């Protein structure tokens, strides 16, 4: 089926199902271009909750659709590609977190939104890359367990007096970036500003010009006078940045910044999701109640968006 025919089919099915299509910043260009909204995972989950649509088609990975299902329990949430998971979210289990809590009984647990609903349910509060420092510093505890991203924990530790207990997980995509990539980027693009995601290695974060989540990268690119910007996050961001800031030049920090799971979804799978109403993502009520509580506690501290 031709792309234009497929787009028409998606529009027709979207109207038939009373659906809205949400796409993460890391999705492929053709998916971003047919989405009603493009953004980060928390931002999109909040939009899902606010939407009047009956059906949410979430073009991202499993934990994101879970968050949307938790915040919008009255809606049908569909993940077009059932195999689109997140290796970072899978790096800690509920049993491992419970064991860590037992070893550190005085510590609060701040869990990155890039995690399963079950792990969120065993946490005191959630964090995003944009609000992590503010949320952690707001906690009434001298010790804080950060899970599942050890690189994010390292980033937080530089801006808090609290003892940070880091779970040694990592985003396999951001973790591939090295200090050599930073050095090569500066040689190839002298004068360009380098922005990296806090999921990158500590030495990469330390040598970047800015450390921002995806929402922060968008805002910075819109507001800065810099014309050449090197982006240290998943390559899907480049498409959105070039669309929204056409007068600026964007370069990917490393060719390794590609997340296979984020590339599974395409227009055909979006059409199939709407046609067959699959794959529906649900969260058990007892898990949802506790996991949503950790999200709401975070939102009570800060409304900053961005992961």
Secondary structure by P-SEA (a helix, b strand, c coil): ccaaaaaaaaaaaaaaacbbbbbcccccaaaaaaccccccaaaaaaaaaacccccccccccaaaaaaaaaacccbbbbcccccccccccccccaaaaaaaaaacccbbbbbcccccaaaaaacccccccccaaaaaaaccccbbbbcccaaaaaaaaaccccccccccccccccccccaaaaaaaaaacccbbbbbcccccaaaaaaccccccaaaaaaaaacccccbbbbcccaaaaaaaaaacccbbbbbccccccccccccccaaaaaaaaaccccbbbbcaaaaaaaaaaaaaaaaacccccc
